[in-house]
Amino acid sequence: MTTGRMSRRECLSAAVMVPIAAMTATATITGSAQAAKNNMNGSTIGKITKFSPRLDAILDVSTPIEVIASDIQWSEGPVWVKNGNFLLFSDPPANIMRKWTPDAGVSIFLKPSGHAEPIPAGQFREPGSNGMKVGPDGKVWFADSGTRAIMKVDPVTRQRSVVVDNYKGKRFNSPNDLFFSKSGAVYFTDPPYGLTNLDESDIKEMNYNGVFRLSPDGRLDLIEAGLSRPNGLALSPDETKLYVSNSDRASPNIWVYSLDSNGLPTSRTLLRNFRKEYFDQGLAGLPDGMNIDKQGNLFASAPGGIYIFAPDGECLGLISGNPGQPLSNCCFGEKGQTLFISASHNVVRVRTKTFG
């Protein structure tokens, strides 16, 4: 998503080992990117707005939103790798996965992060990795828009493998984000964002954009086929609720699915519709990535920034970037009280009172 009211996505016209040329050297950093590396210089963006006194237990509105990385084509899918003490984040259109540490700043972790180069002409808008999570095996699992698969990468060796790339013989569209349950099952979304011409892509094999659940035993279930643009998702700590965003300006919604004991949905309710924020207020972005803290507070991207919802659904506050700057996704990291946010051409961090 870029500046203004439209999202960036609207504006842009069985494990198999995959060899990669992983780049380990620190990226060349000059000009404004040097400021991103020297992130302790106090460079900040945006503001925090309180809608309810309940926010005070989660976040202080005076907390700075600190820039830690800049000069990114489009930042996405941050994940904190505890065994290594570093942050990874994606740049899907650039086909790069980057690494950040407090001491060394930004470097390239994988290039390409998704589809092998050269990219086939006219097929992909976003050939790289997108959302990421650390799996129960210690590897970083990620939604790969270009390879059109759920992948995982060893954070030490950088060796990649395919987890799953099809449903009933049909290739996924372009997996976008994922979230693990305590059992090791992984939920993921599969919109068409990575494909040129989206739903009209010549290489799109499915006639829907799905939400899936992959069980530890390898069973793959299609749990939702009725959303136009499924995107970010998160589980409540007790795993009775699955939150899913729909990044469609015609229906910019966040949905809540009630789950049974098998982790499958039984019903859904609307958490919030963001047409007012998008159309009437002209706020940048659409419902996108999300994460959740240990108390069940939801941190969800939507028009205007990252909204904080209590478990009962009350909207408590908003973390926003600069005017016209959409925030796309977030994760908790460091000692659990830092929220890292992908913020268009930046990555930022905010200190929290809550633990994630």
VENJOCOR-V178530 format. One record per residue. N is the residue number from 1. RES is the residue in one letter. SS is DSSP state (helix for helix, strand for strand, loop for the rest). PSI is psi as a letter, one per 40 degrees, with the letter a starting at -180 (* if undefined). D_CENTER is the distance of its C-alpha to the mean C-alpha in Angstrom with 1 decimal. Layout:
N:RES:SS:PSI:D_CENTER, N:RES:SS:PSI:D_CENTER
This chain:
1:M:loop:h:12.5, 2:T:loop:a:15.6, 3:T:loop:i:18.2, 4:G:loop:a:20.2, 5:R:loop:d:19.7, 6:M:loop:i:18.2, 7:S:loop:i:14.6, 8:R:helix:d:14.2, 9:R:helix:d:13.7, 10:E:helix:d:17.0, 11:C:helix:d:18.7, 12:L:loop:h:18.2, 13:S:loop:*:21.2, 14:A:loop:g:24.9, 15:A:loop:h:23.3, 16:V:loop:h:24.3, 17:M:strand:h:24.3, 18:V:strand:h:23.0, 19:P:loop:i:24.7, 20:I:loop:i:22.8, 21:A:loop:g:24.1, 22:A:loop:h:21.9, 23:M:loop:h:22.6, 24:T:loop:e:23.4, 25:A:loop:i:25.2, 26:T:loop:h:23.8, 27:A:loop:i:22.8, 28:T:loop:h:25.5, 29:I:loop:h:24.9, 30:T:loop:i:27.1, 31:G:loop:b:27.4, 32:S:helix:d:24.5, 33:A:helix:d:22.3, 34:Q:helix:d:25.0, 35:A:helix:d:24.3, 36:A:helix:d:20.7, 37:K:helix:d:22.2, 38:N:loop:g:24.7, 39:N:helix:e:22.2, 40:M:helix:e:24.8, 41:N:helix:e:26.6, 42:G:loop:e:25.3, 43:S:loop:h:23.4, 44:T:strand:i:21.5, 45:I:loop:i:19.9, 46:G:loop:a:19.8, 47:K:strand:i:21.0, 48:I:strand:h:20.5, 49:T:strand:h:22.3, 50:K:strand:h:23.8, 51:F:loop:d:24.5, 52:S:loop:i:26.0, 53:P:helix:d:27.9, 54:R:helix:e:25.7, 55:L:helix:d:23.1, 56:D:helix:d:25.6, 57:A:helix:e:25.0, 58:I:loop:d:21.2, 59:L:loop:h:21.1, 60:D:loop:h:23.9, 61:V:loop:e:23.8, 62:S:loop:e:25.5, 63:T:loop:h:22.8, 64:P:loop:i:21.8, 65:I:loop:h:18.4, 66:E:strand:h:18.9, 67:V:strand:h:17.8, 68:I:strand:e:17.4, 69:A:strand:i:16.4, 70:S:loop:a:17.4, 71:D:loop:f:18.4, 72:I:loop:h:15.1, 73:Q:loop:d:15.1, 74:W:loop:h:11.5, 75:S:loop:i:9.0, 76:E:strand:i:5.4, 77:G:strand:f:3.5, 78:P:strand:i:6.5, 79:V:strand:h:8.7, 80:W:strand:h:12.3, 81:V:strand:h:15.0, 82:K:loop:d:17.9, 83:N:loop:g:20.3, 84:G:loop:d:20.5, 85:N:loop:f:19.4, 86:F:strand:i:16.8, 87:L:strand:h:13.2, 88:L:strand:i:11.4, 89:F:strand:i:8.9, 90:S:strand:i:8.7, 91:D:strand:g:10.8, 92:P:helix:d:10.7, 93:P:helix:d:14.0, 94:A:helix:e:15.7, 95:N:loop:f:15.1, 96:I:strand:h:14.6, 97:M:strand:h:12.8, 98:R:strand:i:14.1, 99:K:strand:i:15.4, 100:W:strand:h:16.4, 101:T:strand:i:19.2, 102:P:loop:d:21.3, 103:D:loop:d:24.4, 104:A:loop:e:23.5, 105:G:strand:b:20.7, 106:V:strand:h:18.6, 107:S:strand:i:19.5, 108:I:strand:h:18.4, 109:F:strand:d:17.3, 110:L:strand:h:17.2, 111:K:strand:h:18.6, 112:P:loop:i:18.2, 113:S:loop:e:14.9, 114:G:loop:b:15.2, 115:H:loop:h:18.3, 116:A:loop:i:21.5, 117:E:loop:i:23.2, 118:P:loop:i:25.0, 119:I:loop:h:22.7, 120:P:loop:h:24.8, 121:A:loop:h:25.8, 122:G:loop:e:24.7, 123:Q:loop:d:22.2, 124:F:strand:h:18.7, 125:R:loop:d:16.8, 126:E:loop:g:13.8, 127:P:loop:e:15.3, 128:G:loop:a:12.8, 129:S:strand:i:10.1, 130:N:strand:b:6.4, 131:G:strand:i:4.1, 132:M:strand:i:6.8, 133:K:strand:i:9.2, 134:V:strand:h:12.9, 135:G:loop:i:15.1, 136:P:loop:e:18.6, 137:D:loop:e:20.2, 138:G:loop:e:18.7, 139:K:loop:i:17.0, 140:V:strand:h:13.4, 141:W:strand:i:12.1, 142:F:strand:i:9.6, 143:A:strand:h:9.1, 144:D:strand:h:11.6, 145:S:loop:d:12.1, 146:G:loop:d:15.5, 147:T:loop:e:17.0, 148:R:loop:f:15.8, 149:A:strand:i:15.4, 150:I:strand:h:13.6, 151:M:strand:i:14.7, 152:K:strand:i:15.4, 153:V:strand:h:16.7, 154:D:loop:h:19.3, 155:P:loop:e:18.3, 156:V:loop:d:22.1, 157:T:loop:d:23.4, 158:R:loop:f:20.4, 159:Q:loop:h:21.7, 160:R:strand:i:19.4, 161:S:strand:i:20.1, 162:V:strand:h:19.2, 163:V:strand:d:18.4, 164:V:strand:i:18.8, 165:D:loop:e:18.9, 166:N:strand:i:20.9, 167:Y:strand:h:22.0, 168:K:loop:f:25.8, 169:G:loop:e:26.3, 170:K:strand:h:24.1, 171:R:strand:i:21.2, 172:F:loop:i:17.7, 173:N:loop:c:16.6, 174:S:loop:g:13.4, 175:P:loop:i:10.9, 176:N:loop:d:7.4, 177:D:strand:i:5.6, 178:L:strand:i:8.0, 179:F:strand:h:9.8, 180:F:strand:i:13.3, 181:S:loop:i:16.5, 182:K:loop:d:19.3, 183:S:loop:e:21.3, 184:G:loop:e:18.9, 185:A:loop:i:17.9, 186:V:strand:h:14.4, 187:Y:strand:i:13.0, 188:F:strand:i:10.9, 189:T:strand:i:10.6, 190:D:strand:g:12.6, 191:P:loop:a:12.9, 192:P:loop:e:15.0, 193:Y:loop:d:13.0, 194:G:loop:e:13.8, 195:L:strand:h:17.4, 196:T:loop:h:20.0, 197:N:loop:e:21.6, 198:L:helix:b:18.8, 199:D:helix:e:20.8, 200:E:helix:e:23.9, 201:S:loop:i:22.9, 202:D:loop:d:25.8, 203:I:loop:e:23.8, 204:K:loop:h:22.0, 205:E:loop:d:23.7, 206:M:loop:i:22.4, 207:N:loop:f:23.6, 208:Y:loop:i:20.7, 209:N:loop:h:16.9, 210:G:strand:i:16.3, 211:V:strand:h:14.7, 212:F:strand:i:16.0, 213:R:strand:h:17.0, 214:L:strand:h:18.3, 215:S:loop:i:20.9, 216:P:loop:d:22.1, 217:D:loop:e:25.3, 218:G:loop:e:23.5, 219:R:loop:h:23.9, 220:L:strand:h:21.3, 221:D:strand:h:21.4, 222:L:strand:h:20.2, 223:I:strand:e:19.7, 224:E:strand:h:18.9, 225:A:loop:e:20.0, 226:G:loop:e:20.7, 227:L:loop:i:17.6, 228:S:loop:d:17.6, 229:R:loop:g:13.9, 230:P:strand:i:11.9, 231:N:strand:b:8.1, 232:G:strand:i:6.1, 233:L:strand:i:8.5, 234:A:strand:i:10.3, 235:L:strand:i:14.0, 236:S:loop:i:16.7, 237:P:loop:d:18.5, 238:D:loop:e:21.4, 239:E:loop:f:19.4, 240:T:loop:e:21.4, 241:K:strand:h:18.6, 242:L:strand:h:15.4, 243:Y:strand:h:13.3, 244:V:strand:h:11.8, 245:S:strand:i:11.0, 246:N:strand:h:12.9, 247:S:loop:g:12.2, 248:D:loop:h:15.9, 249:R:loop:d:18.1, 250:A:loop:d:20.9, 251:S:loop:g:19.3, 252:P:loop:g:16.4, 253:N:strand:i:16.2, 254:I:strand:h:14.5, 255:W:strand:i:16.4, 256:V:strand:h:17.6, 257:Y:strand:h:19.0, 258:S:strand:h:21.9, 259:L:strand:i:22.0, 260:D:loop:a:25.2, 261:S:loop:e:26.2, 262:N:loop:e:24.9, 263:G:loop:e:21.3, 264:L:loop:i:22.0, 265:P:strand:i:21.7, 266:T:strand:d:25.1, 267:S:strand:i:24.3, 268:R:strand:i:21.8, 269:T:strand:i:22.1, 270:L:strand:h:20.5, 271:L:strand:d:18.9, 272:R:strand:i:18.9, 273:N:strand:h:19.5, 274:F:loop:f:18.6, 275:R:helix:d:21.3, 276:K:helix:d:23.3, 277:E:helix:d:20.7, 278:Y:helix:d:19.8, 279:F:helix:d:23.3, 280:D:helix:d:25.7, 281:Q:loop:e:24.2, 282:G:loop:f:22.5, 283:L:loop:i:19.3, 284:A:loop:i:16.6, 285:G:loop:i:13.4, 286:L:loop:i:12.6, 287:P:loop:h:10.9, 288:D:loop:b:7.1, 289:G:loop:i:4.3, 290:M:strand:i:6.7, 291:N:strand:i:8.7, 292:I:strand:i:12.4, 293:D:loop:i:15.4, 294:K:loop:d:18.5, 295:Q:loop:e:20.4, 296:G:loop:e:18.1, 297:N:loop:h:17.0, 298:L:strand:h:13.8, 299:F:strand:h:11.6, 300:A:strand:h:10.1, 301:S:strand:h:9.2, 302:A:strand:i:12.2, 303:P:loop:h:15.1, 304:G:loop:e:16.2, 305:G:strand:a:13.4, 306:I:strand:h:12.0, 307:Y:strand:i:14.5, 308:I:strand:h:15.9, 309:F:strand:h:17.5, 310:A:loop:i:20.1, 311:P:loop:d:20.5, 312:D:loop:e:23.2, 313:G:loop:e:21.1, 314:E:loop:h:22.6, 315:C:strand:h:20.5, 316:L:strand:d:21.3, 317:G:strand:a:19.9, 318:L:strand:h:17.6, 319:I:strand:h:16.0, 320:S:strand:i:16.5, 321:G:loop:a:16.6, 322:N:loop:i:19.7, 323:P:loop:h:21.1, 324:G:loop:e:19.2, 325:Q:loop:h:16.1, 326:P:loop:i:12.9, 327:L:loop:h:10.1, 328:S:loop:d:6.7, 329:N:strand:i:4.4, 330:C:strand:i:6.5, 331:C:strand:i:8.3, 332:F:strand:i:12.1, 333:G:strand:a:14.3, 334:E:loop:b:17.8, 335:K:loop:e:20.1, 336:G:loop:e:17.7, 337:Q:loop:f:18.5, 338:T:strand:h:16.2, 339:L:strand:h:12.9, 340:F:strand:h:11.0, 341:I:strand:h:9.2, 342:S:strand:h:8.0, 343:A:strand:g:10.9, 344:S:loop:b:11.9, 345:H:loop:e:14.4, 346:N:strand:i:14.0, 347:V:strand:h:12.2, 348:V:strand:i:13.9, 349:R:strand:i:14.8, 350:V:strand:h:16.6, 351:R:strand:h:19.1, 352:T:loop:i:19.2, 353:K:loop:d:22.1, 354:T:loop:i:20.1, 355:F:loop:h:18.8, 356:G:loop:*:15.5
